[in-house]
Amino acid sequence: MKRIIVSMAICLSFLSLSSYAQQGGGGERYKQMLKDSLQLTDVQIDTVMAVHQDFGPQMKEIYMDQSLSDADKQAQLAALKPQIEARLKAVLTADQIAQLEAMQERQHANRMRNRGGGQ
């Protein structure tokens, strides 16, 4: 169950990045924050951003598809995770991946808290 939640958190963070980028400038702030927080090289951050760009639209489409149940969405998002992980593992250290996942889990938890607190 925790793996599914982590998968969803990672997927949602990709969606968040797409939203920030569409709002203008937010993508660059997020990129710099990731680079600084994870101590990424230029090659590493370019790869992370390329993964966001490549998989973000697919994940958004799955997430927004009203015809899919939550279980179907989780299954489809989980099917993308090995591809995402393979690309990230090619350039990031295990520690950087762990830090990225932890950061994304915190961001997801904050979004859930803010969503619940505003109602």
N, C-alpha and C positions, 0 to 999 in steps of 0.2 A: 504493500500500500504506500509506504514512504517513497518508493521509487516512482510510482505513478504521480504522487504529489510533486516530487522533484522535477519529473518530466514536464508536468503542467506548469510549474514555476518557471522552468527554463523557457518553455514555449511562450508563456505570457510575457516574459522579459523581452523576447524577440519582438513580440507585438508592441510592447511599450516603446522599444527603440524606434520602430517604424512610426509610431504616433509622434514621438518627440521630433523625429527628422521632418515629418510633414508639417509640424508647427513652426519650423524654421529655426535653425541654430541649435535646437535642443540635441540633435544627433551629434553635433560636434562637442557639446558639453559632456554628453554621455560618453562619447569616445575618449575624451581627455580624462574623465573620471575613471573609466576602466583602465586606461593606460597607466595612470598614476597609482591607482589602488592595487593593481596586479603587477606593477612594474614590468609592463610589456614593452617589447621592442617595437619598432615601426612595422616590421614584417608581421609580428604577432598581432598587433592591433588591426592592421589591414586585413589579415585573415579573419579575425573575429568579426569585423564589420562586413566582410564579404559574405560570411556565413549568415549574418543577420539579414543582409540584403537578399540573399538567395532563398532562404527558408522563410523569412517573415511573411511574404505574401501567401505562401502555401498554408502556413499556420493560421493566418488571419482568416483565410477562406474556410478552413475547417472549423475554427472557433466560432465564426459568424453563421455557419450553416444551421439554420433553424430546423431543417429536416432530420438532423442527426441527434441521437440521444447523447447524453453526457458520456455514457460508456463507449459509444461509437466514436465520439470526438477524442476521448482518451486513447482509444485503440489506434486511430489514425495518426494522432500526434506522437504516440509511442513508436509507431512505425518509422517516423522521421528521425527519431532520436539517435539511432545508430549511425545514420549518415552525418548528422550534426557532430556527434561525438568523434567520429573518425576524422573529420576535417579539423576539429579543434585539437585532438590528440596529436595530430601531425606537427603542430607548432607550439603548443602549450605544454608546460610541465604538469605533472600530476597535481602538484601543489597549487598551481595557477588555476587548473580546472576546478579543484575543490573550493578554492576561494571564490571563483566565479559562480559556482553553484550556490555557495552559502550567501553570497551577495544577492543573487537572484531570488533565493528563498526569502531573505529579509525584505526585499522590495515587494515581493508578492504578499507577504504578511502585512506589510504597511498599507498596501493598496486595499487589502481586505478589511483591515481595521478602519481605514479612512472611509471606505464605502459603508461600513456598518455604523460608524459614528455619525455620518451625515444624515442618517435616516431618522 
